[in-house]
Amino acid sequence: MVDHTVRLERMIENDRKRQKQTLYPTFGFIALFIVYFMTKEILLLLPMILVGQFPMLYKGWHRMKLLLTFNDDVRYQQKVRSEFGLAVGNLVFLLLLITSSMLGWITLLTFIIVIIVGLITFMTLGFRIDRELKTIDPEHVTGTELSKAQLERRTRKTS
């Protein structure tokens, strides 16, 4: 088992590396977004969602691979994998929702309601899995702890 501070440092370094690597898909997302509003072509929404979600999946995959090296407990590893599975499920959810909207199976109001409820559900499940990981492994670095450490590091660099 790896110490909490070592984990925190490795996770900060992992996020820093992945942040640089996800810049190009982010630029692609912005470009598709601009083209979408110029053409008003609804079919551009699907590649826009894909391009927007792939950086998240990429970061989630590398986070999962890093977390799996920290603890050999089977329950911990299952929860880490389920956290990545949640990110994949989020992508599948969005794709199904957009497809059903394009096919006219749901109205715009239903689409908006389902998006809001779905995103709240996925966020809640993500926080819950993070807390469960913390109870399984007290040395686990939660998303909140990681965010605070990254913010502290940025403020130290600027001052």
C-alpha contacts under 8 A as a table, 3 or more apart, distances in Angstrom:
res1	aa1	res2	aa2	distance
1	M	70	F	5.77
1	M	71	N	5.28
1	M	72	D	7.57
2	V	6	V	6.74
2	V	7	R	6.53
2	V	70	F	5.51
2	V	71	N	7.25
2	V	139	E	7.59
3	D	6	V	5.36
3	D	7	R	6.23
3	D	139	E	6.38
4	H	7	R	5.09
4	H	8	L	6.12
4	H	139	E	4.83
4	H	140	H	6.62
4	H	141	V	6.78
5	T	8	L	4.97
5	T	9	E	6.22
6	V	9	E	5.21
6	V	10	R	6.19
7	R	10	R	5.14
7	R	11	M	6.01
7	R	70	F	7.46
7	R	140	H	7.73
7	R	141	V	6.93
8	L	11	M	5.14
8	L	12	I	6.12
8	L	141	V	6.31
8	L	146	L	6.73
8	L	149	A	7.97
9	E	12	I	5.15
9	E	13	E	6.18
10	R	13	E	5.07
10	R	14	N	6.04
11	M	14	N	4.90
11	M	15	D	6.09
11	M	63	R	7.64
11	M	66	L	7.61
11	M	146	L	7.57
12	I	15	D	5.17
12	I	16	R	6.13
12	I	146	L	7.11
12	I	150	Q	6.80
13	E	16	R	5.04
13	E	17	K	6.27
14	N	17	K	5.26
14	N	18	R	6.20
14	N	62	H	7.71
14	N	63	R	7.49
15	D	18	R	5.09
15	D	19	Q	5.89
15	D	59	K	7.55
16	R	19	Q	5.16
16	R	20	K	6.72
17	K	20	K	5.57
17	K	21	Q	6.62
18	R	21	Q	4.97
18	R	22	T	6.14
18	R	59	K	6.12
19	Q	22	T	5.38
19	Q	23	L	6.73
20	K	23	L	5.67
21	Q	24	Y	7.02
22	T	25	P	5.68
22	T	26	T	6.35
22	T	55	P	5.39
23	L	26	T	5.06
23	L	27	F	6.28
24	Y	27	F	5.08
24	Y	28	G	6.24
25	P	28	G	4.82
25	P	29	F	6.11
25	P	51	V	6.07
25	P	52	G	7.06
25	P	54	F	7.61
25	P	55	P	6.54
26	T	29	F	4.99
26	T	30	I	6.30
26	T	51	V	7.51
26	T	52	G	6.67
26	T	55	P	7.56
27	F	30	I	5.08
27	F	31	A	6.14
28	G	31	A	5.04
28	G	32	L	6.14
28	G	51	V	6.85
29	F	32	L	5.17
29	F	33	F	6.06
29	F	48	M	5.82
29	F	51	V	5.62
29	F	52	G	5.58
30	I	33	F	4.94
30	I	34	I	6.25
31	A	34	I	5.19
31	A	35	V	6.23
32	L	35	V	4.99
32	L	36	Y	5.94
32	L	44	L	7.27
32	L	47	P	7.98
32	L	48	M	5.95
33	F	36	Y	5.05
33	F	37	F	6.44
33	F	48	M	6.82
34	I	37	F	5.33
34	I	38	M	6.25
35	V	38	M	4.99
35	V	39	T	6.07
35	V	40	K	7.98
36	Y	39	T	5.32
36	Y	40	K	5.22
36	Y	41	E	5.91
36	Y	42	I	7.50
36	Y	44	L	6.07
36	Y	45	L	7.46
37	F	40	K	5.15
37	F	41	E	7.90
41	E	44	L	5.81
41	E	45	L	7.90
42	I	45	L	5.67
42	I	102	M	7.84
43	L	46	L	6.11
43	L	47	P	7.90
44	L	47	P	5.72
44	L	48	M	6.11
45	L	48	M	4.92
45	L	49	I	6.09
45	L	98	I	7.86
46	L	49	I	5.27
46	L	50	L	6.31
46	L	95	L	7.25
46	L	98	I	7.06
47	P	50	L	4.91
47	P	51	V	5.94
48	M	51	V	5.22
48	M	52	G	6.02
49	I	52	G	4.99
49	I	53	Q	6.02
49	I	94	L	7.74
49	I	95	L	7.82
50	L	53	Q	5.16
50	L	54	F	6.05
50	L	91	L	7.84
51	V	54	F	5.54
51	V	55	P	7.45
52	G	55	P	6.61
52	G	56	M	7.62
53	Q	56	M	5.24
53	Q	57	L	6.32
53	Q	91	L	6.72
54	F	57	L	4.97
54	F	58	Y	6.00
55	P	58	Y	4.95
55	P	59	K	6.12
56	M	59	K	5.18
56	M	60	G	5.95
56	M	87	A	7.72
57	L	60	G	4.90
57	L	61	W	5.94
57	L	84	F	7.86
57	L	87	A	6.46
57	L	88	V	7.01
58	Y	61	W	5.16
58	Y	62	H	6.41
59	K	62	H	5.27
59	K	63	R	6.05
60	G	63	R	4.97
60	G	64	M	6.05
60	G	84	F	5.95
60	G	87	A	7.19
61	W	64	M	5.12
61	W	65	K	6.25
61	W	84	F	6.59
62	H	65	K	5.01
62	H	66	L	6.13
63	R	66	L	5.12
63	R	67	L	6.06
64	M	67	L	5.12
64	M	68	L	6.09
64	M	80	V	6.05
64	M	81	R	6.61
64	M	83	E	7.87
64	M	84	F	6.53
65	K	68	L	5.29
65	K	69	T	6.84
66	L	69	T	5.46
66	L	70	F	7.09
67	L	70	F	5.34
67	L	71	N	7.38
67	L	80	V	6.93
68	L	71	N	6.18
68	L	72	D	7.25
68	L	77	Q	5.95
68	L	80	V	7.04
69	T	72	D	7.34
71	N	76	Y	6.93
71	N	77	Q	7.36
71	N	137	D	7.90
72	D	76	Y	7.39
72	D	77	Q	6.94
73	D	76	Y	5.27
73	D	77	Q	6.29
74	V	77	Q	5.15
74	V	78	Q	6.13
75	R	78	Q	5.09
75	R	79	K	6.25
75	R	136	I	7.48
76	Y	79	K	5.23
76	Y	80	V	6.22
76	Y	133	L	6.19
76	Y	136	I	6.31
76	Y	137	D	7.24
77	Q	80	V	5.02
77	Q	81	R	6.17
78	Q	81	R	5.13
78	Q	82	S	6.09
79	K	82	S	4.92
79	K	83	E	6.15
79	K	129	I	6.62
79	K	132	E	7.78
79	K	133	L	6.63
80	V	83	E	5.11
80	V	84	F	6.69
80	V	133	L	7.59
81	R	84	F	5.21
81	R	85	G	6.12
82	S	85	G	4.63
82	S	86	L	6.06
82	S	129	I	8.00
83	E	86	L	5.11
83	E	87	A	6.78
83	E	126	G	6.59
83	E	129	I	6.55
84	F	87	A	5.11
84	F	88	V	6.47
85	G	88	V	5.02
85	G	89	G	5.97
86	L	89	G	4.84
86	L	90	N	6.09
86	L	122	F	7.15
86	L	125	L	7.97
86	L	126	G	7.35
87	A	90	N	5.04
87	A	91	L	6.54
88	V	91	L	5.18
88	V	92	V	6.33
89	G	92	V	5.02
89	G	93	F	5.95
90	N	93	F	5.02
90	N	94	L	6.24
90	N	122	F	6.94
91	L	94	L	5.19
91	L	95	L	6.17
92	V	95	L	5.08
92	V	96	L	6.08
93	F	96	L	5.27
93	F	97	L	6.08
94	L	97	L	5.04
94	L	98	I	6.07
94	L	115	I	7.97
95	L	98	I	5.24
95	L	99	T	6.00
96	L	99	T	5.09
96	L	100	S	6.04
97	L	100	S	5.22
97	L	101	S	6.14
97	L	111	F	7.17
98	I	101	S	5.01
98	I	102	M	6.08
99	T	102	M	5.08
99	T	103	L	6.16
100	S	103	L	5.10
100	S	104	G	6.21
100	S	105	W	5.23
100	S	106	I	6.35
101	S	104	G	5.08
101	S	105	W	5.86
101	S	106	I	5.35
101	S	107	T	6.84
101	S	108	L	7.49
101	S	111	F	6.93
102	M	105	W	7.68
104	G	107	T	6.94
106	I	110	T	6.09
106	I	111	F	6.47
107	T	110	T	5.24
107	T	111	F	6.11
108	L	111	F	4.88
108	L	112	I	6.21
109	L	112	I	5.19
109	L	113	I	6.22
110	T	113	I	5.12
110	T	114	V	6.00
111	F	114	V	5.27
111	F	115	I	6.10
112	I	115	I	5.10
112	I	116	I	6.24
113	I	116	I	5.24
113	I	117	V	6.15
114	V	117	V	5.14
114	V	118	G	5.71
115	I	118	G	5.08
115	I	119	L	5.96
116	I	119	L	5.32
116	I	120	I	6.18
117	V	120	I	5.23
117	V	121	T	6.09
118	G	121	T	5.03
118	G	122	F	6.13
119	L	122	F	5.12
119	L	123	M	6.04
120	I	123	M	5.17
120	I	124	T	6.04
121	T	124	T	5.15
121	T	125	L	6.11
122	F	125	L	5.13
122	F	126	G	6.12
123	M	126	G	5.05
123	M	127	F	6.35
124	T	127	F	5.25
124	T	128	R	6.13
125	L	128	R	4.95
125	L	129	I	6.10
126	G	129	I	5.25
126	G	130	D	6.25
127	F	130	D	5.05
127	F	131	R	6.25
128	R	131	R	5.14
128	R	132	E	6.19
129	I	132	E	5.00
129	I	133	L	6.13
130	D	133	L	5.10
130	D	134	K	6.37
130	D	142	T	6.00
130	D	143	G	7.31
131	R	134	K	4.97
131	R	135	T	6.38
131	R	142	T	7.38
132	E	135	T	5.06
132	E	136	I	6.22
133	L	136	I	5.10
133	L	137	D	5.96
133	L	140	H	6.61
134	K	137	D	5.09
134	K	138	P	5.17
134	K	139	E	7.07
134	K	140	H	5.23
134	K	141	V	7.42
134	K	142	T	7.07
135	T	138	P	5.91
137	D	140	H	5.48
141	V	145	E	6.15
141	V	146	L	6.51
142	T	145	E	5.24
142	T	146	L	6.25
143	G	146	L	5.05
143	G	147	S	6.09
144	T	147	S	5.12
144	T	148	K	6.18
145	E	148	K	5.17
145	E	149	A	6.15
146	L	149	A	5.15
146	L	150	Q	6.15
147	S	150	Q	5.14
147	S	151	L	6.11
148	K	151	L	5.07
148	K	152	E	6.10
149	A	152	E	5.08
149	A	153	R	6.13
150	Q	153	R	5.07
150	Q	154	R	6.22
151	L	154	R	5.13
151	L	155	T	6.21
152	E	155	T	5.18
152	E	156	R	6.11
153	R	156	R	5.13
153	R	157	K	6.29
154	R	157	K	5.16
154	R	158	T	6.36
155	T	158	T	5.21
155	T	159	S	6.20
156	R	159	S	5.37
